[in-house]
Amino acid sequence: MTNGNGTTWLADPRSIAFGGYYVVLARGLSPEGLADHLAAAVHEGKRIAVGVGDHTGDSLLDLIEDTYGDSFAGIGLRLGRAGEWTFAVAYGGWPTGFGPLAPASRDGVHLCLLKYEEENGKPVPPWFAYFHDGHLLSACNLHLDASWGYDGVDGEPATAARLQELLTAAGLPDPERDRRDVHRTALGVIEKFFGLSLPRVPIMNHTLPAVLLEPA
Protein backbone atom coordinates (compact mmCIF):
# COMPACT_ATOMS: atom_id res chain seq x y z
CA MET A 1 0.00 0.00 0.00
CA THR A 2 1.28 3.48 -0.86
CA ASN A 3 1.00 6.50 1.41
CA GLY A 4 1.58 10.23 1.28
CA ASN A 5 -0.06 13.28 -0.18
CA GLY A 6 0.10 12.40 -3.85
CA THR A 7 -2.36 10.45 -5.99
CA THR A 8 -0.58 7.12 -6.59
CA TRP A 9 -2.29 5.51 -3.59
CA LEU A 10 -5.52 5.55 -5.60
CA ALA A 11 -4.13 2.56 -7.51
CA ASP A 12 -4.28 0.41 -4.36
CA PRO A 13 -7.13 -2.15 -4.28
CA ARG A 14 -10.38 -0.48 -3.11
CA SER A 15 -8.32 2.59 -2.26
CA ILE A 16 -11.37 4.70 -1.38
CA ALA A 17 -14.33 2.31 -1.08
CA PHE A 18 -15.93 -0.73 -2.65
CA GLY A 19 -16.73 0.17 -6.25
CA GLY A 20 -13.69 2.29 -7.03
CA TYR A 21 -13.09 6.03 -6.77
CA TYR A 22 -14.31 9.35 -8.14
CA VAL A 23 -12.07 12.21 -7.05
CA VAL A 24 -12.13 15.81 -8.27
CA LEU A 25 -9.31 18.25 -7.54
CA ALA A 26 -9.77 21.97 -8.17
CA ARG A 27 -7.74 25.18 -8.08
CA GLY A 28 -9.69 28.40 -7.87
CA LEU A 29 -12.62 27.07 -5.80
CA SER A 30 -13.36 26.72 -2.10
CA PRO A 31 -14.63 23.31 -0.93
CA GLU A 32 -18.15 24.73 -0.87
CA GLY A 33 -17.72 26.17 -4.35
CA LEU A 34 -16.45 22.84 -5.69
CA ALA A 35 -19.48 21.08 -4.19
CA ASP A 36 -21.79 23.57 -5.92
CA HIS A 37 -20.03 23.11 -9.27
CA LEU A 38 -20.31 19.33 -8.98
CA ALA A 39 -23.97 19.55 -7.96
CA ALA A 40 -24.59 21.34 -11.27
CA ALA A 41 -22.88 18.46 -13.13
CA VAL A 42 -25.29 15.75 -11.93
CA HIS A 43 -27.15 14.09 -14.82
CA GLU A 44 -30.74 14.09 -13.65
CA GLY A 45 -32.51 17.21 -12.42
CA LYS A 46 -31.20 20.27 -10.66
CA ARG A 47 -29.20 19.46 -7.52
CA ILE A 48 -27.91 21.50 -4.62
CA ALA A 49 -25.17 20.64 -2.12
CA VAL A 50 -26.62 20.26 1.38
CA GLY A 51 -24.20 20.12 4.30
CA VAL A 52 -24.55 17.07 6.55
CA GLY A 53 -21.69 17.62 9.01
CA ASP A 54 -18.36 15.78 9.21
CA HIS A 55 -18.18 12.15 8.08
CA THR A 56 -15.88 9.26 7.35
CA GLY A 57 -16.42 7.47 4.07
CA ASP A 58 -18.30 4.66 5.82
CA SER A 59 -20.57 6.96 7.80
CA LEU A 60 -21.41 8.99 4.68
CA LEU A 61 -22.35 5.80 2.82
CA ASP A 62 -24.55 4.82 5.78
CA LEU A 63 -26.22 8.24 5.64
CA ILE A 64 -26.85 7.91 1.89
CA GLU A 65 -28.46 4.51 2.45
CA ASP A 66 -30.57 5.78 5.37
CA THR A 67 -31.68 8.83 3.37
CA TYR A 68 -32.45 7.25 0.01
CA GLY A 69 -32.96 3.56 0.86
CA ASP A 70 -29.93 2.42 -1.12
CA SER A 71 -26.29 3.50 -0.97
CA PHE A 72 -26.25 3.90 -4.77
CA ALA A 73 -29.47 5.96 -4.91
CA GLY A 74 -27.80 9.23 -3.90
CA ILE A 75 -24.45 11.00 -4.15
CA GLY A 76 -22.41 12.38 -1.29
CA LEU A 77 -19.13 14.30 -1.29
CA ARG A 78 -16.42 14.60 1.35
CA LEU A 79 -14.49 17.83 0.96
CA GLY A 80 -11.09 19.18 1.92
CA ARG A 81 -7.95 21.07 0.95
CA ALA A 82 -4.43 19.92 0.16
CA GLY A 83 -1.98 22.74 -0.53
CA GLU A 84 -3.32 24.80 -3.42
CA TRP A 85 -5.88 22.12 -4.29
CA THR A 86 -9.43 21.67 -3.07
CA PHE A 87 -10.68 18.09 -3.32
CA ALA A 88 -14.00 16.28 -3.40
CA VAL A 89 -14.32 12.52 -2.97
CA ALA A 90 -17.64 11.09 -4.18
CA TYR A 91 -19.61 8.27 -2.56
CA GLY A 92 -22.76 6.42 -3.54
CA GLY A 93 -24.20 6.63 -7.05
CA TRP A 94 -21.34 8.47 -8.73
CA PRO A 95 -20.73 5.90 -11.53
CA THR A 96 -23.95 6.93 -13.29
CA GLY A 97 -24.56 10.24 -11.55
CA PHE A 98 -22.30 12.79 -13.20
CA GLY A 99 -22.34 14.29 -16.67
CA PRO A 100 -19.45 16.11 -18.40
CA LEU A 101 -17.27 18.14 -16.05
CA ALA A 102 -15.94 20.73 -18.49
CA PRO A 103 -18.66 23.23 -17.44
CA ALA A 104 -17.62 22.79 -13.80
CA SER A 105 -14.26 24.39 -14.70
CA ARG A 106 -15.91 27.66 -15.77
CA ASP A 107 -14.68 31.06 -14.61
CA GLY A 108 -10.99 30.17 -14.82
CA VAL A 109 -11.12 27.11 -12.56
CA HIS A 110 -8.59 24.29 -12.96
CA LEU A 111 -10.29 20.92 -12.49
CA CYS A 112 -8.83 17.41 -12.48
CA LEU A 113 -10.97 14.27 -12.52
CA LEU A 114 -9.64 10.86 -11.47
CA LYS A 115 -12.07 7.94 -11.57
CA TYR A 116 -12.11 4.16 -11.64
CA GLU A 117 -15.12 1.85 -11.65
CA GLU A 118 -13.16 -0.95 -10.05
CA GLU A 119 -16.10 -3.29 -9.39
CA ASN A 120 -17.89 -2.65 -12.68
CA GLY A 121 -17.68 -6.28 -13.85
CA LYS A 122 -16.35 -5.13 -17.20
CA PRO A 123 -12.70 -4.20 -17.79
CA VAL A 124 -13.35 -0.45 -17.49
CA PRO A 125 -9.96 1.30 -17.27
CA PRO A 126 -9.20 4.06 -14.77
CA TRP A 127 -9.66 7.51 -16.27
CA PHE A 128 -8.11 10.96 -15.98
CA ALA A 129 -9.21 14.33 -17.38
CA TYR A 130 -8.00 17.88 -16.77
CA PHE A 131 -10.12 20.93 -17.59
CA HIS A 132 -9.53 24.67 -17.42
CA ASP A 133 -12.04 27.45 -17.95
CA GLY A 134 -14.56 25.16 -19.66
CA HIS A 135 -12.06 23.43 -21.95
CA LEU A 136 -10.42 19.99 -21.91
CA LEU A 137 -6.63 20.26 -21.69
CA SER A 138 -5.85 16.55 -21.51
CA ALA A 139 -7.48 13.19 -20.85
CA CYS A 140 -6.54 9.55 -21.10
CA ASN A 141 -7.31 5.99 -20.15
CA LEU A 142 -4.78 5.27 -17.39
CA HIS A 143 -4.02 1.82 -18.79
CA LEU A 144 -2.70 3.68 -21.84
CA ASP A 145 -4.07 1.06 -24.23
CA ALA A 146 -6.70 1.14 -26.96
CA SER A 147 -9.46 -0.35 -24.80
CA TRP A 148 -12.87 1.32 -24.64
CA GLY A 149 -12.07 3.47 -27.64
CA TYR A 150 -9.24 5.44 -26.02
CA ASP A 151 -5.71 5.39 -27.36
CA GLY A 152 -3.15 7.89 -26.08
CA VAL A 153 -3.71 11.33 -24.61
CA ASP A 154 -6.52 13.51 -25.93
CA GLY A 155 -7.08 17.24 -25.44
CA GLU A 156 -5.43 20.57 -26.26
CA PRO A 157 -2.61 19.59 -28.64
CA ALA A 158 0.38 21.15 -26.86
CA THR A 159 -0.62 19.99 -23.35
CA ALA A 160 -1.65 16.52 -24.53
CA ALA A 161 1.61 16.09 -26.45
CA ARG A 162 3.77 17.04 -23.44
CA LEU A 163 1.90 14.64 -21.19
CA GLN A 164 2.15 11.88 -23.78
CA GLU A 165 5.91 12.37 -23.95
CA LEU A 166 6.22 11.95 -20.17
CA LEU A 167 4.07 8.82 -20.15
CA THR A 168 6.16 7.38 -22.97
CA ALA A 169 9.36 8.19 -21.05
CA ALA A 170 7.90 6.25 -18.10
CA GLY A 171 7.63 3.17 -20.33
CA LEU A 172 3.90 3.39 -21.09
CA PRO A 173 1.99 1.85 -22.65
CA ASP A 174 3.34 -1.60 -21.82
CA PRO A 175 0.90 -4.48 -22.45
CA GLU A 176 3.18 -6.92 -20.60
CA ARG A 177 3.20 -4.88 -17.38
CA ASP A 178 0.84 -5.50 -14.46
CA ARG A 179 -2.24 -3.30 -14.88
CA ARG A 180 -2.09 -1.99 -11.31
CA ASP A 181 1.54 -0.99 -11.78
CA VAL A 182 0.61 0.79 -15.02
CA HIS A 183 -2.24 2.54 -13.19
CA ARG A 184 0.08 3.69 -10.39
CA THR A 185 2.83 4.80 -12.77
CA ALA A 186 0.42 6.81 -14.92
CA LEU A 187 -1.01 8.51 -11.82
CA GLY A 188 2.51 9.42 -10.73
CA VAL A 189 3.32 11.02 -14.09
CA ILE A 190 0.07 13.02 -14.09
CA GLU A 191 0.55 14.04 -10.45
CA LYS A 192 4.01 15.43 -11.16
CA PHE A 193 2.99 17.12 -14.42
CA PHE A 194 0.06 19.02 -12.86
CA GLY A 195 1.40 19.29 -9.30
CA LEU A 196 -1.53 17.38 -7.81
CA SER A 197 -1.94 16.73 -4.09
CA LEU A 198 -4.40 14.36 -2.40
CA PRO A 199 -3.80 13.42 1.27
CA ARG A 200 -4.49 9.75 1.94
CA VAL A 201 -4.54 9.78 5.76
CA PRO A 202 -7.29 12.42 6.25
CA ILE A 203 -9.43 10.85 3.54
CA MET A 204 -9.12 7.31 4.85
CA ASN A 205 -8.76 7.82 8.63
CA HIS A 206 -10.42 11.10 9.59
CA THR A 207 -13.80 12.79 9.30
CA LEU A 208 -14.20 15.51 6.67
CA PRO A 209 -16.97 18.02 5.93
CA ALA A 210 -19.60 16.31 3.76
CA VAL A 211 -22.58 17.20 1.60
CA LEU A 212 -25.38 15.33 -0.11
CA LEU A 213 -26.28 16.38 -3.66
CA GLU A 214 -30.03 16.64 -3.20
CA PRO A 215 -32.81 17.63 -5.64
CA ALA A 216 -33.35 21.37 -5.59
C-alpha positions as CSV (number, residue, x, y, z in Angstrom):
1,M,0.0,0.0,0.0
2,T,1.3,3.5,-0.9
3,N,1.0,6.5,1.4
4,G,1.6,10.2,1.3
5,N,-0.1,13.3,-0.2
6,G,0.1,12.4,-3.9
7,T,-2.4,10.4,-6.0
8,T,-0.6,7.1,-6.6
9,W,-2.3,5.5,-3.6
10,L,-5.5,5.6,-5.6
11,A,-4.1,2.6,-7.5
12,D,-4.3,0.4,-4.4
13,P,-7.1,-2.2,-4.3
14,R,-10.4,-0.5,-3.1
15,S,-8.3,2.6,-2.3
16,I,-11.4,4.7,-1.4
17,A,-14.3,2.3,-1.1
18,F,-15.9,-0.7,-2.7
19,G,-16.7,0.2,-6.3
20,G,-13.7,2.3,-7.0
21,Y,-13.1,6.0,-6.8
22,Y,-14.3,9.3,-8.1
23,V,-12.1,12.2,-7.1
24,V,-12.1,15.8,-8.3
25,L,-9.3,18.3,-7.5
26,A,-9.8,22.0,-8.2
27,R,-7.7,25.2,-8.1
28,G,-9.7,28.4,-7.9
29,L,-12.6,27.1,-5.8
30,S,-13.4,26.7,-2.1
31,P,-14.6,23.3,-0.9
32,E,-18.1,24.7,-0.9
33,G,-17.7,26.2,-4.3
34,L,-16.4,22.8,-5.7
35,A,-19.5,21.1,-4.2
36,D,-21.8,23.6,-5.9
37,H,-20.0,23.1,-9.3
38,L,-20.3,19.3,-9.0
39,A,-24.0,19.5,-8.0
40,A,-24.6,21.3,-11.3
41,A,-22.9,18.5,-13.1
42,V,-25.3,15.7,-11.9
43,H,-27.1,14.1,-14.8
44,E,-30.7,14.1,-13.7
45,G,-32.5,17.2,-12.4
46,K,-31.2,20.3,-10.7
47,R,-29.2,19.5,-7.5
48,I,-27.9,21.5,-4.6
49,A,-25.2,20.6,-2.1
50,V,-26.6,20.3,1.4
51,G,-24.2,20.1,4.3
52,V,-24.6,17.1,6.6
53,G,-21.7,17.6,9.0
54,D,-18.4,15.8,9.2
55,H,-18.2,12.2,8.1
56,T,-15.9,9.3,7.4
57,G,-16.4,7.5,4.1
58,D,-18.3,4.7,5.8
59,S,-20.6,7.0,7.8
60,L,-21.4,9.0,4.7
61,L,-22.4,5.8,2.8
62,D,-24.5,4.8,5.8
63,L,-26.2,8.2,5.6
64,I,-26.9,7.9,1.9
65,E,-28.5,4.5,2.5
66,D,-30.6,5.8,5.4
67,T,-31.7,8.8,3.4
68,Y,-32.4,7.2,0.0
69,G,-33.0,3.6,0.9
70,D,-29.9,2.4,-1.1
71,S,-26.3,3.5,-1.0
72,F,-26.3,3.9,-4.8
73,A,-29.5,6.0,-4.9
74,G,-27.8,9.2,-3.9
75,I,-24.5,11.0,-4.2
76,G,-22.4,12.4,-1.3
77,L,-19.1,14.3,-1.3
78,R,-16.4,14.6,1.3
79,L,-14.5,17.8,1.0
80,G,-11.1,19.2,1.9
81,R,-8.0,21.1,0.9
82,A,-4.4,19.9,0.2
83,G,-2.0,22.7,-0.5
84,E,-3.3,24.8,-3.4
85,W,-5.9,22.1,-4.3
86,T,-9.4,21.7,-3.1
87,F,-10.7,18.1,-3.3
88,A,-14.0,16.3,-3.4
89,V,-14.3,12.5,-3.0
90,A,-17.6,11.1,-4.2
91,Y,-19.6,8.3,-2.6
92,G,-22.8,6.4,-3.5
93,G,-24.2,6.6,-7.0
94,W,-21.3,8.5,-8.7
95,P,-20.7,5.9,-11.5
96,T,-24.0,6.9,-13.3
97,G,-24.6,10.2,-11.5
98,F,-22.3,12.8,-13.2
99,G,-22.3,14.3,-16.7
100,P,-19.5,16.1,-18.4
101,L,-17.3,18.1,-16.1
102,A,-15.9,20.7,-18.5
103,P,-18.7,23.2,-17.4
104,A,-17.6,22.8,-13.8
105,S,-14.3,24.4,-14.7
106,R,-15.9,27.7,-15.8
107,D,-14.7,31.1,-14.6
108,G,-11.0,30.2,-14.8
109,V,-11.1,27.1,-12.6
110,H,-8.6,24.3,-13.0
111,L,-10.3,20.9,-12.5
112,C,-8.8,17.4,-12.5
113,L,-11.0,14.3,-12.5
114,L,-9.6,10.9,-11.5
115,K,-12.1,7.9,-11.6
116,Y,-12.1,4.2,-11.6
117,E,-15.1,1.8,-11.7
118,E,-13.2,-0.9,-10.0
119,E,-16.1,-3.3,-9.4
120,N,-17.9,-2.7,-12.7
121,G,-17.7,-6.3,-13.9
122,K,-16.3,-5.1,-17.2
123,P,-12.7,-4.2,-17.8
124,V,-13.3,-0.5,-17.5
125,P,-10.0,1.3,-17.3
126,P,-9.2,4.1,-14.8
127,W,-9.7,7.5,-16.3
128,F,-8.1,11.0,-16.0
129,A,-9.2,14.3,-17.4
130,Y,-8.0,17.9,-16.8
131,F,-10.1,20.9,-17.6
132,H,-9.5,24.7,-17.4
133,D,-12.0,27.4,-17.9
134,G,-14.6,25.2,-19.7
135,H,-12.1,23.4,-22.0
136,L,-10.4,20.0,-21.9
137,L,-6.6,20.3,-21.7
138,S,-5.8,16.5,-21.5
139,A,-7.5,13.2,-20.8
140,C,-6.5,9.5,-21.1
141,N,-7.3,6.0,-20.1
142,L,-4.8,5.3,-17.4
143,H,-4.0,1.8,-18.8
144,L,-2.7,3.7,-21.8
145,D,-4.1,1.1,-24.2
146,A,-6.7,1.1,-27.0
147,S,-9.5,-0.4,-24.8
148,W,-12.9,1.3,-24.6
149,G,-12.1,3.5,-27.6
150,Y,-9.2,5.4,-26.0
151,D,-5.7,5.4,-27.4
152,G,-3.2,7.9,-26.1
153,V,-3.7,11.3,-24.6
154,D,-6.5,13.5,-25.9
155,G,-7.1,17.2,-25.4
156,E,-5.4,20.6,-26.3
157,P,-2.6,19.6,-28.6
158,A,0.4,21.2,-26.9
159,T,-0.6,20.0,-23.4
160,A,-1.7,16.5,-24.5
161,A,1.6,16.1,-26.4
162,R,3.8,17.0,-23.4
163,L,1.9,14.6,-21.2
164,Q,2.1,11.9,-23.8
165,E,5.9,12.4,-23.9
166,L,6.2,12.0,-20.2
167,L,4.1,8.8,-20.1
168,T,6.2,7.4,-23.0
169,A,9.4,8.2,-21.0
170,A,7.9,6.3,-18.1
171,G,7.6,3.2,-20.3
172,L,3.9,3.4,-21.1
173,P,2.0,1.8,-22.6
174,D,3.3,-1.6,-21.8
175,P,0.9,-4.5,-22.4
176,E,3.2,-6.9,-20.6
177,R,3.2,-4.9,-17.4
178,D,0.8,-5.5,-14.5
179,R,-2.2,-3.3,-14.9
180,R,-2.1,-2.0,-11.3
181,D,1.5,-1.0,-11.8
182,V,0.6,0.8,-15.0
183,H,-2.2,2.5,-13.2
184,R,0.1,3.7,-10.4
185,T,2.8,4.8,-12.8
186,A,0.4,6.8,-14.9
187,L,-1.0,8.5,-11.8
188,G,2.5,9.4,-10.7
189,V,3.3,11.0,-14.1
190,I,0.1,13.0,-14.1
191,E,0.6,14.0,-10.5
192,K,4.0,15.4,-11.2
193,F,3.0,17.1,-14.4
194,F,0.1,19.0,-12.9
195,G,1.4,19.3,-9.3
196,L,-1.5,17.4,-7.8
197,S,-1.9,16.7,-4.1
198,L,-4.4,14.4,-2.4
199,P,-3.8,13.4,1.3
200,R,-4.5,9.7,1.9
201,V,-4.5,9.8,5.8
202,P,-7.3,12.4,6.3
203,I,-9.4,10.9,3.5
204,M,-9.1,7.3,4.9
205,N,-8.8,7.8,8.6
206,H,-10.4,11.1,9.6
207,T,-13.8,12.8,9.3
208,L,-14.2,15.5,6.7
209,P,-17.0,18.0,5.9
210,A,-19.6,16.3,3.8
211,V,-22.6,17.2,1.6
212,L,-25.4,15.3,-0.1
213,L,-26.3,16.4,-3.7
214,E,-30.0,16.6,-3.2
215,P,-32.8,17.6,-5.6
216,A,-33.3,21.4,-5.6
